[in-house]
């Protein structure tokens, strides 16, 4: 029975991945600073900034998922992400464990057209520069044949159980539940892709259990066609039994709010993702594993049902 270890076990994607692992009869080890006990799993408390603790946490693992989330501050990212990646790479090499890194798309920067895995790293944000740095670190190790690993990239996400760390969760579903108008950043008329969290979790498991996926970068499945903000909100309104009115938040507003709100100050540099069409191409994954991403209609419906009952 294979041992699958989740680093960052309390996060949104880990919550979706865990039942998939248990349903497939794997042993599961949950690792974080304060892991929550879950039936039929092992928990280990570890600080991923400490190599010895990471090494202890992954010993005996067949697969390690790096799902760690850090405080959304560039200072924290610059100081911590390179250390975390180095620790996890070295620990997985020592344990002879496969590494599946759940990543975002910040390193690509502004891309014209649909983004494929061949897109060069051209970050236009400080956080994108950090992601490019740690991706390159892992890619170099994969190319050298030093580690069995794959990088799985996803958009900002939505789905059941996505609340405070999901833009659609906060701006659309939560507000509709309170009978407030949905909000959108900058331009609701542009296509804006989002990853559906259950698809992300299934995608991670597929990569972890197919050796032909190793040594590569993959875009986790994202539905097509990509809706505009207005289209996303219209579908959500139907299933939330709410108004489809939209309050569009202009970019200058975030500059002002950022003077008083540290999180919004950190968000400002990422606003380019709402100023231009943002579409992720996951054709490579879909063809390789004969997978069809959950449609936005179906995903938004399931998300709405969860928000209405939570």
C-alpha angles and dihedrals in degrees: 000000000000120000114227114192122199117205106200094029099173097061133104097259093044089055090057095042098050098070090047091056093047093047088055091053098247126150108246130205117193115206130187137114089275109013116194114234113248125184115263094014137100119233127208126183112219142153109226090208088068113074096203091053091049091048091051091047095054100039110128094013122140093192131021122195116203103209099147118148122201133202108280096250125116092220091056092045094050093048099040113029098065090048092048094048093048092048094048094045093050094044093050090049090051092048093041088232128152113246123214111187117200105213141173131227101249092113093067095063117189112356126183110225130356114343116237130183089260093066111119121240106260105153118192095188135063091239089050089055090055092049091049089051096052094040090053090050091056095039091054090052091048093049091050090053092240097126141025102232147135132201116223115196128198140175124240102296145229134186144106112326091021107126127134097015096050123081093207089045093055101031101037118017100033092046094047090050088056090049090248126135115268116249131216134186120254102314126024093183096071126089109257120181125211131187118237108228098222089053090049091054094047089047092053091051092049091052091047093053100043114072091196087069093063122106092029145095117239135190107221113234116288122180124247138251098046111228125223118241089259092052092048091051093046091055091045092050090055093056097035089051087232142125117281093217114135131211106201113207112214121224095243089061091064090053090057095041088049090065088068104021117060094198093053089047088057091046095054096082090055095055091098086081088072097040095066135032109280115199127162120207113215096170092120092060095041093053096042094052102024090241129157116203118232109265118246089242092056095039095048090047092054091045092050092050090053094048092049093053101038 
